Amino acid sequence: MNGRGRAAGDHEDVTSTLAWRSRANAALEGAPRWLSGVLAGVQGAMLSVLVVVMPALAAYVATSADPSNAEIGWTRSVAVGGGLWLLGHGGSLLVDGVLVTLTPLGITTLALFTCYASARRSAFPGVAAWLAGIGGYLVMVLMVLLLAGSAGPLGAGGFAVLRTLVGASVVAALGLGAGTVRVRRVRETTRPLWSRVHPLVRTGTVAGLMVVCLLVGTAAAVTILWVLSGRAPTGDVIAGLGVDTFGGLLLAVAQLALLPNLVLWVVAWLAGPGFVVGTGSLFSPAEVVVGPLPALPLLAALPGEGSAGGAWVWVPLVLVVAGAVVGLWLHRRVRATRWWEPVVVSACTAGAAGLMTALAMLLADGAVGPGRMTQVGAPVLEVALTVAVGSGLGAMLVCTPADRELRAAVGRAVTRTAARLRTGASGVGPRASGEQTDPPVASGEQDVAPAASGGQDVAPGADQPVGR
């Protein structure tokens, strides 16, 4: 009887849950569609906030028995977690008088994913729901700003607050837009705008994005190799910190937040200029200068001073290889009708790859502490120019020789140049040297002036371009 009673109770609970869901769905179906976007934006923000704040709150609970933390309340840990969440949106924090501006791109990626998942699950497809979702997300950001107080961007000044709001708008627009707005509808709506751009520029922009994706994928593989090969020094750092199991979990979460930054720094390493972790340090294929580093196990996997020079200086050839791979795609994509089109699309590819790389380097740079730690990241302009030149060269080496129109144009140019040289050589005869020539033959036969080089005369029109 007891088993039957429990089964009946479980059945009633399931029935009531299904009934509640059906009433909620009916209420949402009758509500305006933009309301679903607001709910998706709020839900996406809350999910990512909880993922960041809960470890900070758990750390407070784990250390609450320490007498030194007796005057610290749980709200302080929540405020610190909220400040870190806002830092992932481009904000800044003022910690003990030190400005922290490095954006943990792992938190940014988390916020993008939760916005996308919430929009796909809860929002109706449409522009109204998308815009309303951005508004709902920004309302949550403002609430977290007030909750964090001086521990968040409010303590760093008005510019930090502005950066936070702009970054949150971009995150919400991208994440919620990917879940609510259909690509085909956006393409048709924006056709009057992008159709005005030359097709070669559009194709080059897509090719530049492909180059950046190839470089990021390669950098991710190199990062994995660094982490695996640096297990011993990483273990030494963990042992030196003396963290327990719970502390190790929190440390792992912190490292995941900075892992995308490290991948983008490796892109700068592949390009050649490298990156710095503190003023005076340098990690590049040609030179490695290691200085004092923060006690973060992930940084122990960075290459040592023996991992530079020699064959490592050829690492930037990866840029040429990436450009060559994209050049194969360009050769199949672009149906050139003029000889200069492959050159132009290769140049557009280089420009787009350089601009996107510059944006990525800007996102991954910042300050993490006082003194020498105010400089962390890669030289933006140098890396962007290197990527543009290397990828453009690779694309041009593959795309231009394989183009039929360009080969024909080069052939015509060579033919014209050779014809002009022969014409100039045949014009150097006895008249040019001041010698007398024989009088014309009385019989009216046409004289044939011998060429100074002994070659044949050039027929009229030989220096004209050859038709296809």
C-alpha positions in Angstrom: 0.0 0.0 0.0 2.8 2.4 0.8 4.4 1.7 -2.6 1.1 2.4 -4.3 0.7 5.6 -2.3 4.1 6.9 -3.3 3.5 6.0 -6.9 0.2 7.9 -6.8 1.8 10.9 -5.2 4.6 10.9 -7.8 1.9 10.7 -10.6 0.1 13.7 -9.1 3.3 15.7 -8.9 4.1 15.0 -12.5 0.6 15.9 -13.5 0.7 19.2 -11.6 4.1 20.0 -13.1 2.8 19.4 -16.7 -0.3 21.4 -16.0 1.8 24.3 -14.7 4.0 24.2 -17.8 0.9 24.1 -20.1 -0.6 27.2 -18.3 2.8 29.0 -18.5 3.1 28.2 -22.2 -0.5 29.3 -22.8 0.2 32.6 -21.0 3.3 33.2 -23.1 1.6 32.4 -26.3 -1.0 35.1 -25.6 1.6 37.7 -24.6 3.4 40.0 -27.0 6.4 38.3 -28.7 8.8 40.9 -27.5 8.1 39.8 -23.9 9.7 36.4 -24.7 12.9 38.3 -25.7 12.9 40.1 -22.4 12.6 36.8 -20.5 15.4 35.3 -22.6 17.7 38.2 -21.9 17.1 38.1 -18.2 17.5 34.4 -18.1 20.7 34.5 -20.1 22.2 37.1 -17.7 21.1 35.2 -14.6 22.6 31.9 -15.8 26.0 33.4 -16.5 26.0 35.4 -13.3 25.2 32.4 -11.2 28.0 30.4 -12.8 30.5 33.1 -11.8 29.1 34.1 -8.4 28.5 30.6 -7.0 32.3 29.7 -6.8 32.9 33.0 -5.0 30.1 32.3 -2.6 31.4 28.7 -2.1 34.8 30.0 -1.4 33.3 32.3 1.4 31.5 29.3 2.9 34.7 27.2 2.9 36.7 29.9 4.6 34.0 31.4 6.9 35.4 29.5 9.9 38.7 31.4 9.6 38.8 34.1 12.4 40.5 36.5 10.0 37.3 36.5 7.8 34.9 37.1 10.7 34.2 40.7 9.6 33.6 39.7 5.9 30.0 39.0 5.0 28.7 36.8 2.3 27.5 39.8 0.4 31.1 40.8 -0.1 31.8 37.5 -2.0 28.7 38.0 -4.1 29.9 41.5 -5.0 33.3 40.2 -5.9 31.8 37.5 -8.2 29.5 40.1 -9.8 32.5 42.4 -10.4 34.3 39.5 -12.1 31.2 38.9 -14.3 31.2 42.6 -15.3 34.9 42.4 -16.0 34.1 39.7 -18.6 31.9 42.3 -20.3 34.8 44.7 -20.8 34.5 46.5 -17.5 37.4 47.5 -15.2 37.9 46.8 -11.5 39.8 48.9 -8.9 41.4 46.4 -6.5 43.4 48.0 -3.6 44.1 51.1 -5.7 45.2 49.0 -8.7 43.2 49.1 -12.0 42.5 45.7 -13.6 41.4 46.0 -17.2 42.2 42.5 -18.6 39.0 41.0 -19.9 38.7 37.3 -19.0 37.3 36.1 -22.3 36.2 32.8 -20.8 33.5 34.7 -18.9 32.6 36.5 -22.2 32.3 33.2 -24.0 30.1 31.9 -21.2 27.8 34.9 -21.4 27.5 34.5 -25.2 26.5 30.9 -24.8 23.9 31.4 -22.1 22.3 34.2 -24.2 22.2 32.0 -27.2 20.8 29.0 -25.3 18.2 31.1 -23.6 17.1 32.8 -26.8 16.8 29.4 -28.6 14.7 28.0 -25.8 12.5 30.9 -24.7 12.3 33.6 -27.4 10.2 33.9 -30.5 12.3 34.5 -33.6 12.1 38.1 -34.6 13.8 41.5 -34.4 11.3 42.8 -31.7 12.2 39.9 -29.4 15.9 40.5 -30.1 15.8 44.2 -29.2 13.7 43.5 -26.2 16.1 40.8 -25.1 19.0 43.3 -25.3 17.1 45.6 -23.1 16.4 42.9 -20.5 20.0 41.9 -20.5 21.1 45.5 -19.9 18.7 45.8 -17.0 20.3 42.8 -15.3 23.8 44.4 -16.0 22.7 47.6 -14.2 21.4 45.6 -11.3 24.7 43.7 -10.9 26.6 47.0 -11.2 24.6 48.4 -8.3 25.0 45.2 -6.4 28.8 45.0 -6.9 29.2 48.7 -5.8 32.7 49.8 -5.4 34.0 46.3 -6.0 32.9 46.6 -9.6 33.2 49.1 -12.4 31.5 51.8 -10.3 34.6 52.0 -8.2 36.8 52.4 -11.3 35.1 55.5 -12.6 32.6 56.5 -15.2 34.6 55.3 -18.2 34.7 51.8 -16.7 30.9 51.9 -16.4 30.6 53.0 -20.0 32.9 50.2 -21.2 30.8 47.7 -19.3 27.5 48.9 -20.8 29.0 48.9 -24.4 30.5 45.5 -23.9 27.3 44.1 -22.4 25.3 45.5 -25.4 27.6 43.7 -27.8 27.5 40.4 -25.9 23.7 40.5 -25.7 23.3 41.5 -29.4 25.5 38.7 -30.6 24.3 36.0 -28.2 20.6 36.8 -28.4 20.8 37.6 -32.1 22.2 34.2 -32.9 19.2 32.6 -31.1 16.3 34.8 -32.1 17.1 36.2 -35.6 17.3 33.8 -38.5 20.3 34.2 -40.8 18.3 34.0 -44.0 15.9 36.8 -42.8 18.8 39.0 -41.8 20.4 38.5 -45.1 17.3 39.5 -47.0 16.7 42.5 -44.7 20.2 43.8 -45.0 20.5 43.1 -48.7 20.2 46.8 -49.7 23.2 47.5 -47.6 25.7 44.8 -48.3 24.8 44.5 -52.0 26.4 47.9 -52.5 29.7 46.5 -51.5 31.8 45.1 -54.3 31.6 41.3 -54.6 35.4 41.1 -54.4 35.4 43.0 -51.1 32.7 40.7 -49.7 34.6 37.6 -50.7 37.8 38.9 -49.4 36.2 39.7 -46.0 34.9 36.1 -45.7 38.3 34.8 -46.7 40.0 37.0 -44.0 37.6 35.5 -41.4 38.7 32.1 -42.6 42.3 33.0 -42.2 41.7 34.1 -38.6 39.7 30.9 -37.8 42.6 28.8 -39.1 45.1 30.7 -37.0 42.9 30.5 -33.9 42.5 26.7 -34.4 46.2 26.3 -34.8 46.9 28.4 -31.7 44.5 26.2 -29.7 46.4 23.1 -30.8 49.7 24.7 -29.8 48.2 25.8 -26.5 47.2 22.2 -25.8 50.8 21.0 -26.6 52.2 23.7 -24.3 49.9 22.6 -21.4 50.7 18.9 -21.9 54.5 19.5 -22.2 54.5 21.8 -19.1 52.8 19.5 -16.7 55.8 19.3 -14.5 56.3 23.0 -13.9 52.5 23.4 -13.5 52.5 20.8 -10.8 55.3 22.6 -9.0 53.3 25.8 -9.0 50.2 24.0 -7.6 52.3 22.3 -4.9 53.9 25.7 -4.0 50.4 27.2 -3.6 49.4 24.5 -1.2 45.8 24.5 -2.3 43.3 21.8 -1.2 40.8 20.0 -3.4 38.2 22.8 -3.2 40.9 25.5 -3.7 42.1 23.5 -6.7 38.7 23.5 -8.2 38.4 27.3 -7.8 41.8 27.7 -9.4 40.8 25.6 -12.3 37.7 27.8 -12.9 39.9 30.9 -12.8 42.3 29.4 -15.4 39.4 28.5 -17.7 38.3 32.1 -17.6 41.8 33.1 -19.0 42.3 30.2 -21.4 40.8 32.1 -24.4 43.2 35.0 -23.7 46.1 32.6 -23.8 45.0 31.1 -27.1 44.9 34.6 -28.7 48.4 35.3 -27.3 49.6 32.2 -29.0 48.2 33.6 -32.3 50.6 36.5 -31.7 53.4 34.0 -31.0 52.6 32.2 -34.3 52.7 35.6 -36.2 56.2 36.3 -34.9 56.0 39.4 -32.7 54.9 37.3 -29.7 53.4 38.6 -26.4 54.4 39.8 -23.0 53.3 38.9 -19.5 54.7 41.9 -17.6 57.0 44.6 -18.8 60.4 43.3 -19.7 59.3 39.8 -20.6 58.8 38.4 -24.1 57.5 35.1 -25.6 58.2 34.8 -29.3 59.7 32.2 -31.7 62.9 34.3 -32.1 63.4 35.2 -28.4 62.1 34.3 -25.0 62.7 36.5 -22.0 61.1 35.2 -18.8 60.4 37.5 -16.0 58.5 37.1 -12.7 55.1 35.7 -13.5 51.9 35.6 -11.4 51.4 32.3 -9.4 49.0 30.9 -12.0 49.6 27.3 -13.0 48.5 28.0 -16.6 51.4 30.4 -17.1 53.9 27.8 -16.0 53.2 26.1 -19.4 54.7 29.0 -21.4 57.8 28.2 -23.3 61.2 28.6 -21.6 64.3 30.5 -22.8 65.5 27.4 -24.6 62.4 27.3 -26.9 63.4 30.1 -29.2 65.8 30.7 -32.1 67.0 28.1 -34.5 64.2 26.4 -36.4 61.6 28.2 -34.3 62.2 31.4 -36.3 60.3 29.7 -39.2 57.1 29.5 -37.2 55.5 32.6 -38.9 55.4 30.6 -42.1 52.1 29.3 -40.7 50.6 32.6 -41.8 51.6 31.9 -45.4 50.3 28.4 -45.2 46.9 29.7 -43.9 46.8 32.2 -46.7 47.6 29.6 -49.2 44.8 27.3 -48.0 42.3 30.2 -48.2 43.8 31.1 -51.6 42.6 27.7 -52.9 39.1 28.5 -51.8 39.4 32.0 -53.5 40.5 30.4 -56.7 37.4 28.2 -56.8 35.1 31.0 -55.5 36.2 33.9 -57.7 35.5 33.6 -61.4 37.8 36.3 -62.6 37.0 38.2 -65.8 39.9 40.7 -65.5 43.5 40.0 -64.6 43.5 42.3 -61.6 40.6 40.7 -59.7 42.7 37.9 -58.0 45.2 40.6 -56.8 42.4 42.7 -55.4 40.6 39.9 -53.6 43.9 38.7 -52.1 44.6 42.2 -50.9 41.1 42.4 -49.4 41.7 39.1 -47.7 44.9 40.4 -46.1 43.2 43.6 -45.0 40.3 41.8 -43.4 42.5 39.3 -41.6 44.7 42.1 -40.3 41.7 44.1 -38.9 40.1 41.1 -37.3 43.4 40.1 -35.7 43.8 43.6 -34.4 40.4 43.4 -32.8 41.2 40.0 -31.2 44.5 41.3 -29.8 42.7 44.4 -28.3 40.2 42.1 -26.6 42.9 39.9 -25.1 45.1 42.7 -23.7 45.0 44.6 -20.5 46.4 45.2 -17.0 46.3 42.7 -14.2 48.3 44.4 -11.5 50.6 47.2 -10.5 54.1 48.0 -11.9 55.2 45.7 -14.6 51.9 43.8 -14.7 50.2 46.8 -16.3 51.4 45.4 -19.6 50.0 42.0 -20.6 49.2 40.9 -24.1 50.6 41.4 -27.6 51.6 44.5 -29.7 48.4 45.0 -31.6 49.6 46.9 -34.7 52.7 44.7 -35.2 50.7 41.5 -35.0 48.0 42.7 -37.3 50.4 43.9 -39.9 52.3 40.6 -39.8 49.2 38.6 -40.2 48.0 40.8 -43.1 51.3 40.5 -45.0 51.8 36.8 -44.4 48.2 35.7 -45.2 48.0 38.1 -48.2 51.2 36.7 -49.6 50.0 33.1 -49.2 46.7 33.8 -50.8 48.4 35.7 -53.7 50.9 32.9 -54.3 48.1 30.4 -54.8 45.3 32.5 -56.2 47.2 34.6 -58.8 49.3 32.0 -60.7 46.3 29.7 -61.0 44.1 32.4 -62.6 43.7 32.1 -66.4 43.0 35.7 -67.0 46.2 36.8 -65.1 48.3 34.2 -67.0 46.9 35.5 -70.3 47.6 39.1 -69.3 51.1 38.3 -68.3 51.6 36.4 -71.6 50.4 39.4 -73.6 52.6 41.8 -71.6 55.6 39.5 -72.3 54.8 39.3 -76.0 54.5 43.1 -76.3 57.8 43.6 -74.5 59.6 41.2 -76.7 58.1 42.7 -79.8 59.2 46.2 -78.8 62.7 44.9 -78.1 62.9 43.3 -81.5 61.5 46.4 -83.2 64.1 48.6 -81.4 66.9 46.2 -82.4 65.9 46.2 -86.1 65.9 50.0 -86.2 69.6 50.2 -85.5 70.9 50.0 -89.2 73.4 51.8 -91.4 71.4 55.0 -91.2 71.9 55.1 -87.5 75.6 54.6 -87.9 76.0 57.3 -90.6 77.0 55.0 -93.4 75.7 55.5 -97.0 73.1 53.1 -98.4 72.8 51.8 -102.0 70.4 53.7 -104.3 67.1 52.1 -105.1 67.0 49.5 -107.8 65.7 50.9 -111.1 63.6 47.9 -111.8 61.2 49.0 -109.0 61.8 46.0 -106.9 61.3 46.6 -103.2 64.4 46.7 -101.1 64.5 44.7 -98.0 66.5 46.4 -95.2 68.5 43.8 -93.4 68.1 43.8 -89.6 71.1 44.6 -87.6 70.7 41.5 -85.6 70.2 39.3 -88.7 66.6 38.4 -87.6 63.4 38.6 -89.5 61.4 41.9 -89.9 58.6 42.5 -87.5 55.2 42.4 -89.2 52.9 45.4 -88.6 50.6 45.0 -85.6 52.8 42.4 -83.9 53.1 44.6 -80.9 49.3 44.6 -80.4 47.7 42.5 -77.6 46.8 39.0 -78.6 43.1 38.3 -78.4 41.9 35.4 -76.4 
